Amino acid sequence: MGCATGAGSLNVGKRGPGLAGCQSIFQETHRVLRLFVLLAGVTFLLFACKDSSYEVPQRTVPTSMLGEEQSQRCGEDLFFRMCQECHGTLSEGRNPRAERFVPPAPDFHEQHYSQTDPAYLYWRIEEGKRAEPFRSRGSIMPAWKPHLSEQQIWCLVAYLQYRGGQER
Ligand code: HEC
């Protein structure tokens, strides 16, 4: 701390460049530290908000079914009939309508869907816009629970996981 006094810069000529160097290193370290603390704070806030905004209901995931071609096919068939009007076909990816919704309908070609928690996808299909925080955000995603069996929803999850990362 001793080298960072205001008088230091006035004495540069008498005491040589050592003091100025010491001061600027101190200022530089201070700046880097401040930036680090700021970044850490922002990261913490982002994670804190994400985690506390919803809780995915726990359920037993039929893992073997998810990787099966048969489930993926049955999911594709359902998706074609019930979901593509908003989410887009396999060839178009995300269709132009998807962009108009607020919040927009996601593009299921995105790579991360191949690894998204299946319980999360099930819950989102089952509850759609009825679940918070999606309801407050103005989501129009329909709740499919009244219209689809459990098995059909798992088929859709299998299809979404399969579609994640696929070429258009
Ligand atoms: C009327 C338009 C519409 C239809 C039909 C629709 N969705 Fe959606 N869906 C949306 C919108 C808009 C969002 C984004 C808002 C949200 O997350 O609630 C969304 C979000 C989702 C999400 C959450 C994705 C994520 O990353 O959080 C899943 C999963 C999903 N839809 C699956 C389906 C499936 C499966 C069907 C068919 C059974 C379907 N949707 C039918 C409009 C629709």
Residues whose N, C-alpha, C, O or C-beta is under 5 A from the ligand:
A	BS01	HEC	M82 C83 C86 F101 P103 P104 A105 P106 L121 R124 I125 G128 F134 S139 I140 M141 P142 W144 L156
